[in-house]
């Protein structure tokens, strides 16, 4: 009788374990590059997780990461199946997972751009290009793995000056994200920096920029940027057609408050080929092979 009880308990424990493992396997997990303050990102993407859970009738969970590289690694290792990447991080991540696709981008991401911003002490004014007045000043990028925080600004610095940023500026730093770039230039810690225009406009709209201390000095030409990328094995692991369902849910997202948090007006279809210019620039300046 005791033996039977032990067997029943063991069987129950096994079934609980199997049920738990199955539930875990069915959880659809996504992340996003940490391009802004973490508090803002958590609030935004928890809203996205709730929306996708309803649309997909599935358990969807958002997990934050500490760096762009961590977002790419999580995607590569199947810790997440979907990610909100910048242009560069998306190219890097999809190259590591066969069959992965860019499935949606913001309306604005089709023709994204950067602002170069400067502290008032520089005396710089807005111009049609970057000028030699910047030589010898201090400059901050955002994250080393960022498209708008590093790749595109570095490309234009090299293209305009014919030299690496370290040869143009007295000191070059990496703030980690766009919000910190803004604060470092606004405070005068760095003379000049490059920022994602969406972050600038959102912070300006929210009254978080002292325009007496920091101003825009140049706007870059347009380029493709952020996108949702999904792993190539999602249909195999979550059921035939799941990728299409995720794509359709993202394209149908129309909650004004949620869209404003990105901020984007809506999401439109995207494909890997849209980001070939980003891959080309990254290879040209040696960020990827």
GIHUPE-V916237 format. One record per residue. N is the residue number from 1. RES is the residue in three letters. SS is DSSP state (alpha for helix, beta for strand, coil for the rest). PHI is phi in degrees with one decimal (* if undefined). Layout:
N;RES;SS;PHI
N;RES;SS;PHI
This chain:
1;UNK;coil;*
2;UNK;alpha;-63.0
3;UNK;alpha;-62.8
4;UNK;alpha;-61.9
5;UNK;alpha;-62.8
6;UNK;alpha;-61.5
7;UNK;alpha;-64.6
8;UNK;alpha;-63.2
9;UNK;alpha;-64.6
10;UNK;alpha;-64.3
11;UNK;alpha;-65.7
12;UNK;alpha;-62.0
13;UNK;alpha;-61.5
14;UNK;alpha;-65.0
15;UNK;alpha;-65.8
16;UNK;alpha;-62.8
17;UNK;alpha;-63.1
18;UNK;alpha;-63.2
19;UNK;alpha;-61.9
20;UNK;alpha;-65.8
21;UNK;alpha;-64.9
22;UNK;alpha;-65.3
23;UNK;alpha;-61.7
24;UNK;alpha;-64.4
25;UNK;alpha;-64.5
26;UNK;alpha;-85.1
27;UNK;coil;-70.2
28;UNK;beta;-98.1
29;UNK;beta;-116.2
30;UNK;beta;-136.7
31;UNK;beta;-141.1
32;UNK;beta;-151.7
33;UNK;coil;-63.1
34;UNK;coil;-85.2
35;UNK;coil;-90.4
36;UNK;coil;-136.0
37;UNK;coil;-58.0
38;UNK;alpha;-60.0
39;UNK;alpha;-58.5
40;UNK;alpha;-64.6
41;UNK;alpha;-66.2
42;UNK;alpha;-61.0
43;UNK;alpha;-62.2
44;UNK;alpha;-62.0
45;UNK;alpha;-81.0
46;UNK;alpha;-66.0
47;UNK;alpha;-64.3
48;UNK;alpha;-64.9
49;UNK;alpha;-61.5
50;UNK;alpha;-63.2
51;UNK;alpha;-62.7
52;UNK;alpha;-66.7
53;UNK;alpha;-58.2
54;UNK;alpha;-69.0
55;UNK;alpha;-69.5
56;UNK;alpha;-96.4
57;UNK;coil;51.9
58;UNK;coil;-145.6
59;UNK;coil;-81.7
60;UNK;beta;-116.2
61;UNK;beta;-132.7
62;UNK;beta;-101.5
63;UNK;coil;-123.5
64;UNK;coil;-77.1
65;UNK;coil;-128.8
66;UNK;coil;-92.3
67;UNK;coil;-152.7
68;UNK;alpha;-62.5
69;UNK;alpha;-62.0
70;UNK;alpha;-66.0
71;UNK;alpha;-64.6
72;UNK;alpha;-64.1
73;UNK;alpha;-63.7
74;UNK;alpha;-61.7
75;UNK;alpha;-66.9
76;UNK;alpha;-60.7
77;UNK;coil;-86.5
78;UNK;coil;63.9
79;UNK;coil;-75.5
80;UNK;coil;-132.8
81;UNK;coil;-107.6
82;UNK;beta;-142.0
83;UNK;beta;-149.8
84;UNK;beta;-93.0
85;UNK;beta;-107.2
86;UNK;coil;-80.8
87;UNK;alpha;-55.6
88;UNK;alpha;-68.2
89;UNK;alpha;-63.0
90;UNK;alpha;-66.2
91;UNK;alpha;-59.2
92;UNK;alpha;-63.7
93;UNK;alpha;-68.0
94;UNK;alpha;-65.4
95;UNK;alpha;-66.9
96;UNK;alpha;-90.1
97;UNK;coil;-129.4
98;UNK;coil;-52.6
99;UNK;coil;82.6
100;UNK;coil;-68.1
101;UNK;beta;-132.3
102;UNK;beta;-81.3
103;UNK;beta;-116.1
104;UNK;beta;-158.3
105;UNK;beta;-141.4
106;UNK;beta;-67.8
107;UNK;alpha;-49.3
108;UNK;alpha;-74.8
109;UNK;alpha;-75.9
110;UNK;alpha;-71.4
111;UNK;alpha;-143.0
112;UNK;beta;-83.0
113;UNK;coil;-156.1
114;UNK;beta;-115.6
115;UNK;beta;-110.8
116;UNK;beta;-92.6
117;UNK;beta;-121.3
118;UNK;beta;-139.1
119;UNK;beta;-74.4
120;UNK;alpha;-58.6
121;UNK;alpha;-66.4
122;UNK;alpha;-74.7
123;UNK;coil;72.8
124;UNK;coil;-77.4
125;UNK;coil;-118.3
126;UNK;coil;-64.9
127;UNK;coil;-140.4
128;UNK;coil;-81.5
129;UNK;coil;-156.8
130;UNK;coil;-81.5
131;UNK;coil;-115.3
132;UNK;alpha;-65.5
133;UNK;alpha;-61.2
134;UNK;alpha;-76.6
135;UNK;coil;-58.7
136;UNK;coil;85.1
137;UNK;coil;-85.8
138;UNK;beta;-99.7
139;UNK;beta;-140.8
140;UNK;beta;-122.6
141;UNK;beta;-82.6
142;UNK;coil;-94.2
143;UNK;coil;-87.8
144;UNK;coil;-62.3
145;UNK;coil;-99.5
146;UNK;coil;-89.7
147;UNK;alpha;-69.5
148;UNK;alpha;-81.5
149;UNK;alpha;-91.6
150;UNK;alpha;-144.2
151;UNK;alpha;-57.2
152;UNK;alpha;-67.1
153;UNK;alpha;-58.3
154;UNK;alpha;-65.0
155;UNK;alpha;-57.0
156;UNK;alpha;-70.9
157;UNK;alpha;-61.7
158;UNK;alpha;-64.7
159;UNK;alpha;-67.9
160;UNK;alpha;-78.4
161;UNK;alpha;-95.5
162;UNK;coil;71.6
163;UNK;coil;-142.9
164;UNK;coil;-71.0
165;UNK;alpha;-52.6
166;UNK;alpha;-64.4
167;UNK;alpha;-91.0
168;UNK;alpha;-86.5
169;UNK;coil;-104.1
170;UNK;coil;-66.6
171;UNK;beta;-146.2
172;UNK;beta;-122.6
173;UNK;beta;-128.8
174;UNK;beta;-128.8
175;UNK;coil;-74.3
176;UNK;coil;110.1
177;UNK;coil;-159.2
178;UNK;alpha;-66.8
179;UNK;alpha;-62.2
180;UNK;alpha;-69.7
181;UNK;alpha;-57.6
182;UNK;alpha;-57.6
183;UNK;alpha;-65.7
184;UNK;alpha;-68.9
185;UNK;alpha;-77.7
186;UNK;alpha;-59.7
187;UNK;coil;-83.6
188;UNK;coil;88.3
189;UNK;coil;-61.4
190;UNK;coil;-123.5
191;UNK;coil;-71.0
192;UNK;beta;-138.9
193;UNK;beta;-155.5
194;UNK;beta;-118.6
195;UNK;beta;-136.5
196;UNK;beta;-57.4
197;UNK;alpha;-62.7
198;UNK;alpha;-67.5
199;UNK;alpha;-66.7
200;UNK;alpha;-57.7
201;UNK;alpha;-67.0
202;UNK;alpha;-67.8
203;UNK;alpha;-64.2
204;UNK;alpha;-65.9
205;UNK;alpha;-61.1
206;UNK;coil;-83.8
207;UNK;coil;75.1
208;UNK;coil;-102.6
209;UNK;coil;-124.9
210;UNK;coil;-89.8
211;UNK;coil;-72.4
212;UNK;coil;-77.3
213;UNK;coil;-101.7
214;UNK;beta;-140.5
215;UNK;beta;-141.5
216;UNK;beta;-79.6
217;UNK;beta;-116.1
218;UNK;beta;-162.9
219;UNK;beta;-114.1
220;UNK;coil;-76.1
221;UNK;coil;-62.5
222;UNK;coil;-76.9
223;UNK;beta;-157.3
224;UNK;coil;-77.4
225;UNK;coil;-134.2
226;UNK;coil;-53.5
227;UNK;beta;-163.4
228;UNK;beta;-89.9
229;UNK;beta;-118.3
230;UNK;beta;-125.5
231;UNK;coil;-64.3
232;UNK;coil;-74.0
233;UNK;coil;-105.2
234;UNK;alpha;-63.4
235;UNK;alpha;-62.5
236;UNK;alpha;-64.3
237;UNK;alpha;-94.0
238;UNK;alpha;-119.6
239;UNK;coil;113.4
240;UNK;coil;-55.9
241;UNK;coil;87.6
242;UNK;alpha;-65.2
243;UNK;alpha;-58.1
244;UNK;alpha;-63.3
245;UNK;alpha;-66.9
246;UNK;alpha;-64.7
247;UNK;alpha;-58.6
248;UNK;alpha;-61.5
249;UNK;alpha;-65.6
250;UNK;alpha;-67.1
251;UNK;alpha;-69.3
252;UNK;coil;-90.5
253;UNK;coil;-62.6
254;UNK;coil;-133.9
255;UNK;coil;-68.0
256;UNK;alpha;-56.5
257;UNK;alpha;-66.7
258;UNK;alpha;-68.4
259;UNK;alpha;-62.2
260;UNK;alpha;-63.5
261;UNK;alpha;-68.7
262;UNK;alpha;-70.1
263;UNK;coil;-90.9
264;UNK;coil;-140.3
265;UNK;coil;-80.0
266;UNK;coil;-171.4
267;UNK;beta;-110.9
268;UNK;beta;-127.6
269;UNK;beta;-59.6
270;UNK;coil;-137.3
271;UNK;coil;-142.8
272;UNK;alpha;-58.4
273;UNK;alpha;-65.3
274;UNK;alpha;-61.3
275;UNK;alpha;-105.7
276;UNK;alpha;-60.4
277;UNK;alpha;-61.7
278;UNK;alpha;-66.5
279;UNK;alpha;-60.5
280;UNK;alpha;-62.7
281;UNK;alpha;-65.4
282;UNK;alpha;-62.0
283;UNK;alpha;-70.9
284;UNK;alpha;-62.1
285;UNK;coil;-100.1
286;UNK;coil;82.7
287;UNK;coil;-78.0
288;UNK;coil;-128.1
289;UNK;coil;-81.1
